[in-house]
Amino acid sequence: YAVNYQGFTVILGEVGSGKSLPKQRLMEHINASKGKLIVVWPEFFQMRRVRAGSISRCLLEHFGQRVPNDLVSQATKLKRVLRELSDDGKRVAIGLDECHRLSDDTVSSLKNFWEMGTGGFTQYLGVILFGQPQFEDRLIDTDFREIAERIEVVSMPALTTEKAAWEYLNHRLQQAGGRIEKLFEREAVTELAKRAQTPLALGNLANAALMETFARGHGIVLKKWVTDAGKTSTVVGVREAA
């Protein structure tokens, strides 16, 4: 949507929730277009320090353009370059990771990038953001109302229930050729889910629980072992596994 029709899309999810998969599929779609679809992914080491000028500079450099010193000239030149690409039948979007770390001013400036166009129905630049769920909380602020009303938010599933945790671990085990019911007592997964704040943490805890289980010479993770290990370690089985 963001690339084909110059939309404004945000993908949000906790650490380990699978945000990399839609990004991977997006790039497969881009590569299959043979140059008709373009996504520019600027790489910044400190997202909090990224400004509008940094973004416009990256876009101009990506298309092999000399970057003017002042921001007004940068904006004018960027709009011209994007217009030429649009007239040539090419669709362009910018993608930014860790959007939850962007400053308020930079988030607000994204609307200006997105609105570059003919002034009618043709826009020149789509926007794709990846980040953690707290970014959506920022959009509630009235300062971001114009942004919030234009964004399509896609939220990755959260592991807030025992059922979701069970399905998540089952999926991971199936990918490895295993079956969860042969490796985890249902109550053990419930206990693991209570201790994990993110999918990545749940996966790490489950790995440690499996190592602890096999170290004991057993084949299935029991709730009792998870509870006992939790009394002496915040990570199940880490001490024993080490």
N, C-alpha and C positions, 0 to 999 in steps of 0.2 A: 504493500500500500504506500509506504513512505517513498519508495524508489520509483515505482511505476507511475504514481499519481501525485508525487510531491506532497505526501502527507507528513504528519508530525506524530511519531509513534514512540512510546516509551515502554521498554521491557523491564519489569521490576521483579526481583526475587531475592531470597536470602542466599547466603554463601552456600554453594553446592546444590542449588535448586535446579540447575540445568540451563542457565541463561546462555551458555556457550553453544548449546545445540541449535536453537533458532538462528544464532549468528552464523554458525557453520552452514546451515541450510540456506540462509540468505545469500552467502557468498557463493554457494554452488549455483544458485539461481542467477547471480550476477555473472559468473564466469560463463554460464551457458548462453548468455545474451550476446556474446562475441563483441563486446564493446558498446552495445547500445544502452546498457545500464551501468552506472558508475556509482560506487560508494567510496568516499574518501574517509579514512580512519586516521585522524591526527593522533600522534602519540605524545603525551605530556607526562612528565614525571611527577609534577605537583598540580593536581587538578584544581586545587583551591586558588592557584595563582594564574589560571588560564583566563584570558580576557578576550573580548571581541576581536581585538587586533591580532591576537595569536591565531584565532580561528581563520580569519580572512587571509592572513599570511600563509597558513598551511594550505588553504584551498588554491591560492594563486600559485604557490610553488609547485603544487601537485600537477597543475596544468602547464608548467613550464613558463610561467610569467614572471617578469621582473616586478618586485614588490615596491610600490611607492612608499615614501616615508610617512606621510600623514594619513590618518584614518579615513578622511573624506575621499581622498584619491583612491585609497584601497577599495572602499565600498563601490565607487563608481566603476573602477576597472573590473572588479569581481562581477558586478552585475552585467557588464558588457560581455565578459567571457562566458558566463552562464547562459546569457541570451543566445550567443552564437552556438553553443552546444545544443540548446533547446531547438533552435531553428534547424539544426543538423539532425534532429530526431533522436538526440541522446537525452537520457534521463539521469539526473544527478542527485545524490543525497549525501549528507555528511553524517557520520556515525561517531558517537562519543561514549566511551566507557566511563564507569564510576560517576555518573551524573549527579549522584547525591553529594559529591564533594565540590561541585561547582559553586562559585560565589553567587549571591543573589543577583548582582549586576549582570553576570554572564548568563545566568538562566533567563533573565529578562531580555537580553540581547538576542537570544535564539529566535524570538518572535520576528525580529527585524530581518534576520537571515532568511527565515522561512517565508516571509512576505515579499521577498524580492520577486518581481514578475512584471507583467504588462500592466498591472492595475486592474485587470479583469479576471478571467478564469484561469489564465496561464501563469503558473508559478515556475520558478527556475530551480529551486532547491528543496529537497525533502530533508527531514531531520529524524534521525534515529538515535535514541538514548538508551543505554543499558545502566542499571543501577540497583540499589537496594531499596526495600519498601519505604524507608523513611522519606524518600524523595517525594512520594505522593502526599505525605503529611504537609510538606512545605507548600504544595499547590493550593492548600486550603486558605492560605494567607491572601488577603485581598490584593496585595501587591502583585500577585501572580494570576489574578482572575483571567486576564486576557490570554495567558498561556494555558491555563487549566481548561478553558472552554474550547481550545483548539486541539488539545492532545488526545490521542487514542492510547489509553493505558492498558497494557497487557501484563497481568500479574501471574507469575509462576506459582503453582500450588504450594501452600505452606503445610508443613507437617505438624499441624496443631492437634491432631487426634491420634489415638492408638491405631485406628483403621488406616489412616494415611501413612503412618510410620511402617506398619506391617506391609502395605502395598509397595512402599518405596524400597524396603529391604528385599522384598520378594522379587521386584523388578531387577535389582542389582544382582541377586543370586541367579536369576534365570539367565542373565547375560553371561554369567560364568558357567552355566550348565548345571546349577544346583537347584534345590527345592527348599524353601524356607521352613516348611513344616518338618523337615528332617533335621534341621539344624538349630531351630529356635523354638523354645516353649513360648506360647502366645503371651503369657504373663511376663516373660522376660523382655519381650519387645515393648510391652507397656511400660515396664520399669526403665528401659533404655530411653524411650520417648520422653519420659519425665525429666531426664537429665540432659537432654540435647536441646539446644536453642536453635540450631540450624540443621539443614540436611547434611552438610559436611560433618558437623559434630556427631550426628547420629551414625553416619557411616563409619567414622573413626571409632566410636564407642562399640559399634557392632563388631568391627574388626578385632578390637582388643578383647571383647568378650569371647569371640571364637578362639583366639589364641589361648586365652585362659582356660577355656573348656578343654581343648585338646592337650594342654599341658597337664590337666588333671586326668587325662586318659579317658575322657568321655566324648560322646559324639553329638550331644545336644546342649544348648545353652539353657540353663534353668534360672528362674527368677531369683531363687535363694542365693545363687552365686553372684548375681548382679548386685543384690542388696548387700551381701557381705563385703564384696569388694568396694562398694561405695562408701562403706564406713571408714575405710582407711585410705582411699584414693579417689580423687575426683574423676579420674579416667579409669574405666573398668579394665582391670588386668594389666595396666601399663607396667607396673613394677615387676610383675611376674613375667610379662612378655619380654621386658628388657633383660 
